Amino acid sequence: MSFFTKRFGKNASPVRSEGSASGSNEDVKEKDSVAIKATGADLTPGDELETAAQLKAIKKKHEWDPNFSEDLVEGIEEATQNHDIGGEVRLVGELVENSPYPEVRGAVRNYDEDLPVDTVRAWVLGMLLTTIASGLNALFALRQPAITITSLTVQLVAYPLGVGWYYAMPQRKFRLFGKSFTMNNGPFNMKEHTLIVIMANVNVAGGVAYATDTLTAQRGFYKQNFGWGFNILLCITTQMMGYGLAGIFRKILVWPAAMIWPTTLINTALFYGLHDQSKTDPAKCNGWSISRYKYFFIVFICSFCWYWFPGFIAPFLSVFAFVAWIRPNNVVINQLFGGWTGVSLLPITFDWTQITAYAYSPLIPPWHAISNTLIGCVIFWWITTIGVHYSGTWYSDYLPISDSQAYDNTGNLYNVSNILTPDFTLDLDAYKAYSPLFLSTTFALTYGLSFAAIAAVIVQTALFHGGDLWKRVRNIRTDDEDVHLRLMRKYKDVPQWWYATMFIIMIGISLGVCLGYPTRMHWWAYFVSIIISVIWFVPIGLIQGMTSIQLGLNVFTEFMTGYMQPGRPVAMMLFKTYGYITMAQGLYFTQDLKLGQYMKVPWRSMFMAQTIATIWACLVQVAVLEWGLGGAIEDVCTEHQVNKFNCPNGRVFFNASVIWGLIGPQRIFSPGSIYANLQWFWMAGALAPVLFYILARAFPRAPFRYLSAPLIFGGSGDIPPATPLNYLAWGVVGYVFNKHIRNKYRGWWMRFNYITSAGLDTGLAICTIVIILAVNLTNTSMPSWWGVSVANNNMDNLDTAVKVPNPNPSATGRFFGPTAW
């Protein structure tokens, strides 16, 4: 038991938070008494020693926590070295009364209010918005470009619906089966609002349930249909198995204060901004007095209006590659300065979509995560890419410098139909007669960097967090450092066996799915995929919990199954789904559990909401896919479908299954193949954390402690199809807000940073939906003018910036590459 707990009580808070509307007079007196004791005047020398020990333990616990402030470390050292009992008690009080992280203190209240949660209003609106968002996302995921209903969109739409419900519905009580309930529990509150968002977010967080890409690839491209039973069970098992993992590991990834989950802070800031319309204290916010409610809608309207320019009227603002405009047909200029298929040596954009397209809002991650990602961008996407490409490595003279396509030895797109048998297996003779696979320079490098990131995350976790993880598991029930977890203690917890039982049941059902249908997946391969999800769940979750950046296992699972089950493309898709997507979905659920902890939503209410909404959302999305792929949309998943329902995500999944499941990694990365030297990245990924650990130990106060090998290698892992422009512009904006403004204008940053991000993101999301519905679906185009033509008519945009293009691309036969493969 800590010093603070013994002195003040398990649920005490040293200072009563301003604005709290809950609590009895006895509570106030108790907290006033705590404030008097917190001066330290009545403590003995023995108490001072215990307090100092408590502070040293906190410092030790956060030794490798990059978000733990250097100012706090210095304050702890100064107070303990000088035996300043008053300073020590104040520090313990600050660290226990509120979060030690300013981003959390600015976006989350450190007190709880007794508000109704499981109301008829919350469940009706939650299920309604879950149905609408899941159905629309499933439908428009078949289209290019897609409409994606995000959690912030749901959060914004739910607010007027909840307020309108309060004014429209009767408040009288009803009785049903001996239970009384009311349709109207009073004003719409934040806990109801949170439950609605969590319900909708079960599938919205990732756009759609990722398993639907597997189903789209099967139905749209392989022309396989295993029926409703397979489709529903595949979707539900991948989702619910991830939820089981989230619950099992919640003690490590949700409960500790160090697991900030920065993305949730945008949601919490928006909750408070919508429900609390009070003005800001200018003394605390660098002179600003505007309410967050009003500020949010100003930013929202500005974002909505502005996106019409880069999104429709003046597309040149989206990728401001003015050097490429000057020399639109110069290969080197377009490769170096282009923003679509180049490496963006001058990364300029005025489009929030480009900044947030792949790494999400730059106002979320801490500065050190942004810095590590930028270090990786400069080293690998500028220096290494340019050096490799212009040295002619991997036949790069005949290929683009950056895109996500696969090519044959004539320079044309790789035609997978040339190597397929009628039952979708590899025709080896046809493959040898056709061509090996060639990739752009950045596409090849991204595989090497994925290998390095997968190795680095395990080594980094073991070195920097291994000991602390074990201590957390053993002591989590007595760890009362985090005020938000302490406040949640009054709610009945969800037993661990609930989550474990769910996980085991889903394993049984999913094994039946793999073996009971003609998937050609081995039972042992299925268990290997589950083991991969379990092993990497905590290491990748730790990084995401501290930085908001999730590293993917997609390349690793494709690589593994290509060696284990060669020539089985459907089995490859299932291995990837259970090996990677189970983990990814589980981390989305973990993030929502943290959101519920911040907003003080009871654990069991969250469990029921997430479980029921997940199952229902899977049924909705499968039904929409069955409708769309079953003939309702004519020519669906074809290249030139009239309304652009050409299934872009399913096509990528199909191509990956062919490349990895048919050609296989042994023909791409094994010794003697074109890209064999990328295997050295495994070693680089394993050694880099060791080097950083040695440097951090040798120079504990130097910036080496902030270096993160997984983020350096994998933080920009979506390149391609992303480009360096996306990450570099994201990094510059993020560094300005989360380093410069955070340090210089801390009061403003704590109050308005996340609400700024919410306004920009929701304004963009709503405008994108309007443009697609009002412009794209009606086949309306912007009249041609300079701002349209200059953005479109260059080699960068057309993906034709190749040093040695094939003068006769329609001719058969090898143009470049090896003579045998």
PELIN-V715667 format. One record per backbone hydrogen bond with DSSP energy under -0.5 kcal/mol. CO is the residue of the C=O (numbers start at 1). NH is the residue of the N-H. E is the energy in kcal/mol with one decimal. If there is no record, write none. Layout:
co=CO nh=NH e=E
co=CO nh=NH e=E
//
This chain:
co=2 nh=6 e=-2.3
co=3 nh=7 e=-2.2
co=4 nh=8 e=-3.0
co=4 nh=9 e=-0.5
co=5 nh=9 e=-2.2
co=9 nh=12 e=-1.1
co=17 nh=20 e=-1.2
co=24 nh=28 e=-1.8
co=25 nh=29 e=-2.5
co=26 nh=30 e=-2.5
co=27 nh=31 e=-2.4
co=28 nh=32 e=-2.5
co=29 nh=33 e=-2.3
co=30 nh=34 e=-2.1
co=31 nh=35 e=-2.3
co=32 nh=36 e=-1.9
co=33 nh=37 e=-2.3
co=34 nh=38 e=-1.9
co=36 nh=39 e=-1.4
co=37 nh=40 e=-1.8
co=40 nh=43 e=-1.3
co=44 nh=48 e=-1.8
co=45 nh=49 e=-2.0
co=46 nh=50 e=-1.9
co=47 nh=51 e=-2.7
co=48 nh=52 e=-2.7
co=49 nh=53 e=-2.2
co=50 nh=54 e=-2.1
co=51 nh=55 e=-2.3
co=52 nh=56 e=-2.5
co=53 nh=57 e=-2.1
co=54 nh=58 e=-2.0
co=55 nh=59 e=-2.6
co=56 nh=60 e=-2.5
co=57 nh=61 e=-2.4
co=58 nh=62 e=-1.6
co=60 nh=63 e=-1.6
co=62 nh=65 e=-1.5
co=64 nh=66 e=-0.9
co=65 nh=68 e=-1.4
co=69 nh=73 e=-1.7
co=70 nh=74 e=-2.5
co=71 nh=75 e=-2.4
co=72 nh=76 e=-2.6
co=73 nh=77 e=-2.3
co=74 nh=78 e=-2.6
co=75 nh=79 e=-2.4
co=76 nh=80 e=-2.4
co=77 nh=81 e=-2.3
co=78 nh=82 e=-1.8
co=79 nh=84 e=-2.3
co=80 nh=83 e=-0.5
co=83 nh=85 e=-1.3
co=84 nh=88 e=-2.8
co=85 nh=89 e=-2.4
co=86 nh=90 e=-2.3
co=87 nh=91 e=-2.2
co=88 nh=92 e=-2.5
co=89 nh=93 e=-2.7
co=90 nh=94 e=-2.7
co=91 nh=95 e=-2.5
co=92 nh=96 e=-1.7
co=93 nh=97 e=-3.1
co=94 nh=98 e=-1.5
co=100 nh=102 e=-0.5
co=101 nh=104 e=-0.7
co=101 nh=105 e=-2.4
co=102 nh=106 e=-2.3
co=103 nh=107 e=-0.7
co=104 nh=107 e=-0.7
co=104 nh=108 e=-2.2
co=113 nh=115 e=-1.2
co=117 nh=119 e=-2.4
co=119 nh=123 e=-2.2
co=120 nh=124 e=-2.7
co=121 nh=125 e=-2.4
co=122 nh=126 e=-2.3
co=123 nh=127 e=-2.5
co=124 nh=128 e=-2.3
co=125 nh=129 e=-2.8
co=126 nh=130 e=-2.1
co=127 nh=131 e=-2.3
co=128 nh=132 e=-2.4
co=129 nh=133 e=-2.7
co=130 nh=134 e=-2.3
co=131 nh=135 e=-2.2
co=132 nh=136 e=-2.6
co=133 nh=137 e=-2.4
co=134 nh=138 e=-2.2
co=135 nh=139 e=-2.2
co=136 nh=140 e=-3.0
co=137 nh=141 e=-1.2
co=139 nh=142 e=-1.3
co=140 nh=143 e=-1.1
co=141 nh=649 e=-0.7
co=142 nh=647 e=-2.9
co=146 nh=148 e=-0.5
co=147 nh=149 e=-0.5
co=148 nh=150 e=-0.8
co=150 nh=154 e=-2.1
co=151 nh=155 e=-2.6
co=152 nh=156 e=-2.3
co=153 nh=157 e=-2.5
co=154 nh=158 e=-2.6
co=155 nh=159 e=-1.0
co=156 nh=160 e=-0.8
co=157 nh=161 e=-1.3
co=158 nh=162 e=-2.7
co=159 nh=163 e=-2.5
co=160 nh=164 e=-2.6
co=161 nh=165 e=-2.1
co=162 nh=166 e=-1.5
co=163 nh=167 e=-1.4
co=164 nh=168 e=-1.9
co=165 nh=169 e=-2.5
co=172 nh=183 e=-0.7
co=174 nh=181 e=-2.6
co=176 nh=179 e=-1.9
co=179 nh=176 e=-2.9
co=181 nh=174 e=-3.8
co=182 nh=120 e=-0.6
co=189 nh=193 e=-2.1
co=190 nh=194 e=-2.6
co=191 nh=195 e=-2.2
co=192 nh=196 e=-2.2
co=193 nh=197 e=-2.1
co=194 nh=198 e=-2.7
co=195 nh=199 e=-2.2
co=196 nh=200 e=-2.3
co=197 nh=201 e=-2.2
co=198 nh=202 e=-0.5
co=199 nh=202 e=-0.9
co=200 nh=203 e=-1.0
co=200 nh=204 e=-1.6
co=201 nh=205 e=-1.6
co=203 nh=206 e=-0.8
co=204 nh=207 e=-2.0
co=206 nh=208 e=-1.7
co=209 nh=212 e=-2.3
co=210 nh=213 e=-1.8
co=210 nh=214 e=-0.7
co=211 nh=215 e=-1.8
co=212 nh=216 e=-2.5
co=213 nh=217 e=-2.4
co=214 nh=218 e=-2.1
co=215 nh=219 e=-2.9
co=216 nh=220 e=-3.0
co=217 nh=221 e=-1.5
co=217 nh=222 e=-2.2
co=218 nh=223 e=-0.6
co=218 nh=224 e=-2.8
co=227 nh=231 e=-2.0
co=228 nh=232 e=-2.8
co=229 nh=233 e=-2.3
co=230 nh=234 e=-2.6
co=231 nh=235 e=-1.9
co=232 nh=236 e=-2.8
co=233 nh=237 e=-2.6
co=234 nh=238 e=-1.7
co=235 nh=239 e=-1.7
co=236 nh=240 e=-3.2
co=237 nh=241 e=-2.4
co=238 nh=242 e=-1.2
co=239 nh=243 e=-1.6
co=240 nh=244 e=-2.2
co=241 nh=245 e=-1.9
co=242 nh=246 e=-2.2
co=243 nh=247 e=-2.2
co=244 nh=248 e=-2.3
co=245 nh=249 e=-2.3
co=247 nh=250 e=-1.1
co=249 nh=252 e=-1.1
co=249 nh=253 e=-2.4
co=250 nh=254 e=-2.4
co=250 nh=255 e=-2.3
co=256 nh=259 e=-1.0
co=258 nh=260 e=-1.7
co=261 nh=264 e=-1.8
co=262 nh=265 e=-1.4
co=262 nh=266 e=-0.5
co=263 nh=266 e=-1.1
co=263 nh=267 e=-0.8
co=264 nh=268 e=-2.4
co=265 nh=269 e=-2.3
co=266 nh=270 e=-2.1
co=267 nh=271 e=-2.5
co=268 nh=272 e=-2.3
co=269 nh=273 e=-2.3
co=270 nh=274 e=-2.3
co=271 nh=275 e=-2.3
co=272 nh=276 e=-2.4
co=275 nh=277 e=-0.6
co=278 nh=292 e=-0.6
co=280 nh=282 e=-0.8
co=281 nh=284 e=-1.7
co=281 nh=285 e=-0.8
co=282 nh=287 e=-2.6
co=285 nh=288 e=-1.7
co=289 nh=280 e=-1.6
co=291 nh=295 e=-2.5
co=292 nh=296 e=-2.6
co=293 nh=297 e=-1.6
co=294 nh=298 e=-1.8
co=295 nh=299 e=-2.4
co=296 nh=300 e=-2.8
co=297 nh=301 e=-2.3
co=298 nh=302 e=-2.3
co=299 nh=303 e=-2.7
co=300 nh=304 e=-2.5
co=301 nh=305 e=-2.6
co=302 nh=306 e=-2.6
co=303 nh=307 e=-1.9
co=305 nh=308 e=-0.9
co=306 nh=309 e=-2.2
co=306 nh=310 e=-0.7
co=307 nh=311 e=-2.2
co=308 nh=312 e=-1.0
co=308 nh=313 e=-3.0
co=309 nh=312 e=-0.5
co=309 nh=314 e=-3.5
co=314 nh=317 e=-2.1
co=315 nh=318 e=-1.7
co=315 nh=319 e=-0.8
co=317 nh=350 e=-2.6
co=318 nh=320 e=-0.5
co=319 nh=321 e=-2.0
co=320 nh=322 e=-1.4
co=321 nh=324 e=-0.7
co=321 nh=325 e=-1.3
co=322 nh=326 e=-1.6
co=323 nh=327 e=-1.5
co=325 nh=328 e=-0.7
co=327 nh=330 e=-1.6
co=328 nh=795 e=-2.3
co=329 nh=331 e=-0.6
co=330 nh=334 e=-2.2
co=331 nh=335 e=-2.2
co=332 nh=336 e=-2.5
co=333 nh=337 e=-2.7
co=334 nh=338 e=-1.3
co=335 nh=343 e=-2.2
co=336 nh=345 e=-2.1
co=338 nh=344 e=-1.5
co=341 nh=402 e=-0.7
co=346 nh=348 e=-1.4
co=348 nh=320 e=-1.9
co=350 nh=352 e=-0.5
co=351 nh=355 e=-1.4
co=352 nh=356 e=-2.2
co=353 nh=357 e=-1.4
co=356 nh=360 e=-1.0
co=361 nh=364 e=-1.3
co=361 nh=365 e=-0.6
co=366 nh=369 e=-0.6
co=366 nh=370 e=-1.8
co=367 nh=371 e=-2.7
co=368 nh=372 e=-2.3
co=369 nh=373 e=-2.0
co=370 nh=374 e=-2.4
co=371 nh=375 e=-2.5
co=372 nh=376 e=-2.1
co=373 nh=377 e=-2.2
co=374 nh=378 e=-2.6
co=375 nh=379 e=-2.5
co=376 nh=380 e=-2.7
co=376 nh=381 e=-0.7
co=377 nh=381 e=-1.6
co=377 nh=382 e=-1.0
co=378 nh=382 e=-0.6
co=378 nh=383 e=-2.5
co=379 nh=384 e=-2.4
co=380 nh=385 e=-1.3
co=382 nh=386 e=-2.1
co=383 nh=387 e=-2.3
co=384 nh=388 e=-3.0
co=385 nh=389 e=-2.8
co=386 nh=390 e=-2.2
co=388 nh=391 e=-0.8
co=388 nh=393 e=-1.3
co=389 nh=392 e=-1.1
co=392 nh=395 e=-1.2
co=393 nh=396 e=-1.1
co=395 nh=398 e=-1.7
co=396 nh=399 e=-1.5
co=397 nh=804 e=-2.7
co=400 nh=441 e=-1.0
co=401 nh=442 e=-1.9
co=405 nh=440 e=-0.6
co=406 nh=414 e=-3.0
co=407 nh=438 e=-2.2
co=408 nh=411 e=-1.6
co=409 nh=815 e=-2.8
co=409 nh=816 e=-1.7
co=412 nh=408 e=-2.6
co=414 nh=416 e=-1.0
co=415 nh=418 e=-1.7
co=416 nh=419 e=-1.6
co=417 nh=420 e=-0.7
co=419 nh=427 e=-2.7
co=421 nh=424 e=-2.0
co=425 nh=421 e=-2.5
co=426 nh=428 e=-1.0
co=427 nh=431 e=-2.4
co=428 nh=432 e=-2.4
co=429 nh=433 e=-1.5
co=430 nh=434 e=-1.4
co=431 nh=435 e=-0.7
co=438 nh=407 e=-2.8
co=440 nh=444 e=-2.4
co=441 nh=445 e=-2.4
co=442 nh=446 e=-2.1
co=443 nh=447 e=-0.9
co=444 nh=447 e=-0.8
co=444 nh=448 e=-1.4
co=445 nh=449 e=-2.8
co=446 nh=450 e=-1.7
co=447 nh=451 e=-2.1
co=448 nh=452 e=-2.2
co=449 nh=453 e=-2.6
co=450 nh=454 e=-2.2
co=451 nh=455 e=-1.8
co=452 nh=456 e=-2.8
co=453 nh=457 e=-2.2
co=454 nh=458 e=-0.9
co=455 nh=459 e=-1.8
co=456 nh=460 e=-3.2
co=457 nh=461 e=-1.7
co=458 nh=462 e=-2.2
co=459 nh=463 e=-2.5
co=460 nh=464 e=-2.6
co=460 nh=465 e=-0.5
co=461 nh=465 e=-1.9
co=461 nh=466 e=-0.7
co=462 nh=466 e=-0.7
co=465 nh=469 e=-2.4
co=466 nh=470 e=-1.6
co=467 nh=471 e=-1.8
co=468 nh=472 e=-2.4
co=469 nh=473 e=-2.2
co=470 nh=474 e=-1.9
co=471 nh=475 e=-2.5
co=472 nh=476 e=-1.2
co=475 nh=478 e=-1.3
co=475 nh=479 e=-0.7
co=476 nh=479 e=-0.6
co=478 nh=480 e=-1.1
co=481 nh=483 e=-0.5
co=482 nh=486 e=-2.0
co=483 nh=487 e=-2.2
co=484 nh=488 e=-1.1
co=485 nh=489 e=-0.6
co=486 nh=489 e=-1.0
co=487 nh=490 e=-0.7
co=488 nh=491 e=-1.7
co=492 nh=604 e=-0.7
co=493 nh=495 e=-0.6
co=495 nh=498 e=-1.3
co=495 nh=499 e=-0.9
co=496 nh=500 e=-2.2
co=497 nh=501 e=-2.7
co=498 nh=502 e=-2.2
co=499 nh=503 e=-2.5
co=500 nh=504 e=-2.4
co=501 nh=505 e=-2.7
co=502 nh=506 e=-2.3
co=503 nh=507 e=-1.8
co=504 nh=508 e=-2.1
co=505 nh=509 e=-2.3
co=506 nh=510 e=-2.8
co=507 nh=511 e=-2.3
co=508 nh=512 e=-1.7
co=509 nh=513 e=-1.9
co=510 nh=514 e=-2.2
co=511 nh=515 e=-2.3
co=512 nh=516 e=-2.7
co=513 nh=517 e=-0.7
co=514 nh=519 e=-0.6
co=514 nh=521 e=-0.5
co=517 nh=519 e=-2.9
co=522 nh=526 e=-1.7
co=523 nh=527 e=-1.6
co=524 nh=528 e=-1.8
co=525 nh=529 e=-2.0
co=526 nh=530 e=-1.8
co=527 nh=531 e=-2.3
co=528 nh=532 e=-2.1
co=529 nh=533 e=-1.8
co=530 nh=534 e=-2.3
co=531 nh=535 e=-2.8
co=532 nh=536 e=-2.2
co=533 nh=537 e=-0.9
co=534 nh=538 e=-0.7
co=535 nh=539 e=-0.6
co=536 nh=540 e=-2.1
co=537 nh=541 e=-1.9
co=538 nh=542 e=-2.8
co=539 nh=543 e=-1.5
co=540 nh=544 e=-2.4
co=541 nh=545 e=-3.0
co=542 nh=546 e=-1.5
co=543 nh=547 e=-2.0
co=544 nh=548 e=-2.5
co=545 nh=261 e=-3.8
co=548 nh=550 e=-0.6
co=549 nh=551 e=-0.5
co=553 nh=557 e=-2.9
co=554 nh=558 e=-2.2
co=555 nh=559 e=-2.6
co=556 nh=560 e=-2.6
co=557 nh=561 e=-2.5
co=558 nh=562 e=-1.9
co=559 nh=563 e=-1.2
co=560 nh=564 e=-2.3
co=561 nh=565 e=-3.3
co=565 nh=568 e=-1.1
co=568 nh=572 e=-2.2
co=569 nh=573 e=-1.9
co=570 nh=574 e=-2.0
co=571 nh=575 e=-2.6
co=572 nh=576 e=-2.3
co=573 nh=577 e=-2.2
co=574 nh=578 e=-2.7
co=575 nh=579 e=-2.6
co=576 nh=580 e=-2.5
co=576 nh=581 e=-1.3
co=577 nh=582 e=-1.1
co=580 nh=584 e=-2.5
co=581 nh=585 e=-3.1
co=582 nh=586 e=-1.9
co=583 nh=587 e=-2.1
co=584 nh=588 e=-1.5
co=585 nh=589 e=-2.2
co=586 nh=590 e=-2.3
co=587 nh=591 e=-2.1
co=588 nh=592 e=-1.8
co=589 nh=593 e=-2.1
co=590 nh=594 e=-1.9
co=591 nh=595 e=-1.9
co=592 nh=596 e=-2.5
co=593 nh=597 e=-2.0
co=594 nh=598 e=-2.6
co=595 nh=599 e=-2.1
co=596 nh=600 e=-0.5
co=596 nh=601 e=-2.6
co=597 nh=600 e=-0.7
co=602 nh=606 e=-1.9
co=603 nh=607 e=-2.3
co=604 nh=608 e=-2.2
co=605 nh=609 e=-2.3
co=606 nh=610 e=-3.0
co=607 nh=611 e=-2.3
co=608 nh=612 e=-2.5
co=609 nh=613 e=-2.2
co=610 nh=614 e=-2.0
co=611 nh=615 e=-2.0
co=612 nh=616 e=-2.4
co=613 nh=617 e=-2.7
co=614 nh=618 e=-2.1
co=615 nh=619 e=-1.9
co=616 nh=620 e=-2.3
co=617 nh=621 e=-2.6
co=618 nh=622 e=-2.5
co=619 nh=623 e=-2.2
co=620 nh=624 e=-2.3
co=621 nh=625 e=-2.3
co=622 nh=626 e=-2.7
co=623 nh=627 e=-2.1
co=624 nh=628 e=-2.9
co=625 nh=629 e=-3.3
co=626 nh=630 e=-1.1
co=627 nh=632 e=-1.5
co=628 nh=631 e=-0.6
co=628 nh=633 e=-1.1
co=632 nh=634 e=-0.7
co=633 nh=636 e=-1.3
co=635 nh=638 e=-1.5
co=638 nh=641 e=-1.4
co=641 nh=644 e=-2.1
co=644 nh=144 e=-2.1
co=644 nh=646 e=-1.7
co=645 nh=637 e=-2.6
co=647 nh=651 e=-2.3
co=648 nh=652 e=-2.0
co=649 nh=653 e=-2.3
co=650 nh=654 e=-2.5
co=651 nh=655 e=-2.9
co=652 nh=656 e=-2.5
co=653 nh=657 e=-2.0
co=654 nh=658 e=-2.0
co=655 nh=659 e=-2.9
co=656 nh=660 e=-2.9
co=656 nh=661 e=-0.5
co=657 nh=661 e=-1.7
co=658 nh=662 e=-1.8
co=658 nh=663 e=-1.7
co=659 nh=664 e=-2.3
co=661 nh=567 e=-2.0
co=661 nh=568 e=-0.7
co=664 nh=667 e=-1.2
co=665 nh=668 e=-1.1
co=665 nh=669 e=-3.8
co=665 nh=670 e=-0.9
co=668 nh=675 e=-1.6
co=670 nh=673 e=-2.3
co=673 nh=676 e=-1.2
co=675 nh=678 e=-1.5
co=676 nh=679 e=-1.9
co=677 nh=680 e=-1.3
co=678 nh=681 e=-1.7
co=679 nh=682 e=-1.4
co=680 nh=684 e=-1.9
co=681 nh=685 e=-2.7
co=682 nh=686 e=-1.6
co=683 nh=687 e=-2.3
co=684 nh=688 e=-2.1
co=685 nh=689 e=-0.7
co=686 nh=690 e=-0.5
co=687 nh=691 e=-2.1
co=688 nh=692 e=-2.5
co=689 nh=693 e=-2.5
co=690 nh=694 e=-2.2
co=691 nh=695 e=-2.3
co=692 nh=696 e=-2.6
co=693 nh=697 e=-2.2
co=694 nh=698 e=-2.4
co=695 nh=699 e=-2.5
co=697 nh=700 e=-0.5
co=699 nh=702 e=-1.7
co=702 nh=705 e=-1.2
co=703 nh=706 e=-2.0
co=704 nh=707 e=-1.6
co=708 nh=712 e=-2.3
co=709 nh=713 e=-2.6
co=710 nh=714 e=-2.8
co=711 nh=715 e=-2.3
co=714 nh=717 e=-1.5
co=716 nh=719 e=-1.5
co=718 nh=720 e=-0.5
co=718 nh=722 e=-2.9
co=722 nh=720 e=-0.7
co=723 nh=726 e=-1.0
co=723 nh=727 e=-1.1
co=724 nh=728 e=-3.1
co=725 nh=729 e=-2.4
co=726 nh=730 e=-1.6
co=727 nh=731 e=-2.6
co=728 nh=732 e=-2.3
co=729 nh=733 e=-2.2
co=730 nh=734 e=-2.5
co=731 nh=735 e=-2.6
co=732 nh=736 e=-2.0
co=733 nh=737 e=-2.1
co=734 nh=738 e=-3.2
co=735 nh=739 e=-1.3
co=735 nh=740 e=-1.7
co=736 nh=741 e=-2.9
co=737 nh=742 e=-1.2
co=738 nh=367 e=-0.6
co=739 nh=743 e=-1.7
co=740 nh=744 e=-2.5
co=741 nh=745 e=-2.9
co=745 nh=749 e=-2.6
co=746 nh=750 e=-2.6
co=747 nh=751 e=-1.5
co=748 nh=752 e=-3.3
co=749 nh=753 e=-1.8
co=752 nh=756 e=-2.0
co=753 nh=757 e=-1.7
co=754 nh=758 e=-2.2
co=755 nh=759 e=-2.2
co=756 nh=760 e=-2.5
co=757 nh=761 e=-2.7
co=758 nh=762 e=-2.5
co=759 nh=763 e=-2.1
co=760 nh=764 e=-2.0
co=761 nh=765 e=-2.4
co=762 nh=766 e=-2.6
co=763 nh=767 e=-2.1
co=764 nh=768 e=-2.6
co=765 nh=769 e=-2.0
co=766 nh=770 e=-2.2
co=767 nh=771 e=-2.8
co=768 nh=772 e=-2.4
co=769 nh=773 e=-2.5
co=770 nh=774 e=-3.2
co=771 nh=775 e=-2.4
co=771 nh=776 e=-1.7
co=772 nh=777 e=-2.8
co=775 nh=780 e=-2.8
co=776 nh=779 e=-1.7
co=785 nh=788 e=-1.7
co=785 nh=789 e=-2.5
co=786 nh=790 e=-2.6
co=787 nh=316 e=-1.1
co=788 nh=792 e=-1.1
co=789 nh=793 e=-2.7
co=792 nh=794 e=-1.4
co=794 nh=798 e=-2.1
co=795 nh=799 e=-0.9
co=795 nh=800 e=-1.9
co=795 nh=801 e=-0.7
co=796 nh=799 e=-0.5
co=800 nh=802 e=-1.9
co=802 nh=805 e=-0.5
co=806 nh=809 e=-0.6
co=808 nh=811 e=-1.9
//
